[in-house]
Amino acid sequence: MADDIRYDDRVAVITGAGGGLGRAHALLLASRGAKIVVNDLGGSMDGVGGDNTPAQKVCDEIKALGGEAVPNYDSVSEWDSAQKIIKTAIDSFGKIDILINNAGILRDKSIMKMEIQDWQLIMDVHLSGTFFCTKAAFPYMREAGYGRILSTSSAAGIYGNFGQVNYGAAKMGIAGMMLSVRLEGAKYNILANTLVPVAGTRLTATVMPPQVIEMLKPEFVSPIAAYAVSEACTLSGQIFVAGAGYFSRAAMVEGPGVFFDDAAAVTPDDIAAKIGEIASLEGAVEYEGATAQTGHSLSHLQM
């Protein structure tokens, strides 16, 4: 019963899999039969340089355990190189069934001190990288009528964090991206979900004490990542949160709000008078998409 979820004959591309969360995901999927493309540029935490060693080392670990894996050293941050990552799966194993967008770097600074390059590089790696790899994989998944995409967000994106306006914006963008990919992939059996990990990795080691890092091992996140990219998963457009044995779901919700009969007559004073009701989340609901939300906004009007 414990090993019912398997990935025999499934091919997974995992970006940023040379260490941390990506490595943990790769080892778990490989242990249950998946063929893995271990992508890692091998750069530093802030995105500088490159080294083939991390990706190759994880491939060697997988092979030593009897699994199949090939390395890829391309960057996710450019369209041409992102296509090569996905092409590695096609050339090596003939297909791609699973994509885990996990590659990431940090350039933490307060907004007053943040250089434009710090903003742009984070967007290139996290937001554009997720888009490029997803776009490159999507045609193959569509043709096969099967795909599982899991993209990595962060609590800094969902809830905000001091000194991470670049990282938070990119990570919230990833969550929004997957909500739309979910809609486009639905009729092709392509599911798209988002993971918000709470894990001790090289990206969090600089801001968390060692004793906390020890309790937040990447391996503690991987079970829900593995579920989300399995055939057993039928959920799409979800934001899963995981860490230290805790698993949950986050969601965008909207309160019932206040309707004014005459939109043209509403003043700032009217808003001030009703702000308590407007800001209340009591009775909040989660919408299936932008169309449903717009429908609610217009529900009091006679069309």
C-alpha positions, 0 to 999 in steps of 0.5 A: 500500500505504501508504494502504490504511487509509482512513476514507472515509464514516466519521465520527469524534468526537475530544474534546480535539482543539483541540491536542496528541494530539487535533489530531494524531489528527484531522489524520491521520484527516481526511487519509485520508477521515474526517469529523471532529467536532473537540471542544474546550472551549478551557479552560486546562490545569487546566480553567478557562475556555473558548475556541472558537478551538482547535477552530475552528482545527483545523477550518480546518486540515482544510478547508484540506487538503480534508477535512470537519470541524465544531467542537464546544465542549461539555464532556465532563464533564457528561452533557447536554453530552456528548450534544451532542458526539455529537449534533453528529456525527449532525446534521452527518454522519448517524452516528458510527463512531469515538469517540476519548476524548482530552479531559483536564486536570491538577491535579497535587498530592501527596495531602496537598496535594490539594484535594477539588475537584482530585480531583473535577474530574479524575474529572469530565473524564477518567473521567466524560467518557469514560463519558458520551461512550461511553454517548452514542455506543454506541446509534448504533454498536449500531444501525449494527452498527459502532463503534470506540472508543479511550480515552486512559489514561496511564502514570500510571494503569497504573504510577503517578506521584508527585503524580498520585493523581487523574489516575492513578486516573482513567486506570486507571479508563478502562482498566478501563472499556474492558475492560468496554465491549469485552465489551458491544460484541463482538456489535455489532462495536463494538471498544473499546481503550485508548491510553497515549501518551507525548507532548509536549503542554501537559499534559507540557510542565511536567514534561519538558525541551524537548529531550525534548518535541521527541522526543515529538511527538503525531504520533508516537502517532497511527499506532496510534490511527488503526489502532485505530479503523480497519476493519482493526483486529480487536483489542478490549480492548487497551492500546496504548502509543506514543511516539517511534516505540515501539509496544507493548501493556500488559496486566493479568496474574496469576501462577499463585499458590498454592492452599491446600486448606482456605481456612478454615484459612489464617492470616497466617503461612501467607501469610508462608511462601508470599509469594514464590510468591504474589507471583511473576509467573513463568508469569503469564497474561492473562485474557479477563475477570473470569469467567475469572479467577474460574474460575481462582481456583476451579479447585482446588475440587470443585464 
